[in-house]
Amino acid sequence: MHIEEKKDCENQNIEGSRFREEIFSKVVRAGKRTYFFDVKTTRRDELYFTITESKKKEASDGKFFYEKHKIFLYPEDFEKFSQGLSEVVEYINNNQKKNESSEDNSNVLAEFSSVKFEDL
């Protein structure tokens, strides 16, 4: 489907359209990557969210493009996903070798965590 067709579907608010308006969105910039957390609804008005990783890359012709990867998470998976993510983050935090570069990274993380959607 072309971009114009997608916009037409969104503008006409066609019942059952697979293109849904975001209800809530959070953008996190992290170095060369940007993460988008978007809450959407299904046709049955059930909430779910997507995580999109976007990374700017250079093509062989010198032009830039964005490589995107998307994960869909549905309510029945939230608890298990959250538990798994928490365990992985805890493991990394407890086992990360302490060195100067990790201290530098904490400053960078603090800077990116204060990014607001309006800043985009």
Protein Blocks (a to p, Z undefined) as FASTA:
>chain_A
ZZklmmmmmmnopghiabdcdfbdcdddehjbccdddddddfkopacdddddddddddfk
opacdddddddddfklmmmmmmmmmmmmmmmmmmmccdfklmmmmmmmmmmmmpcfklZZ
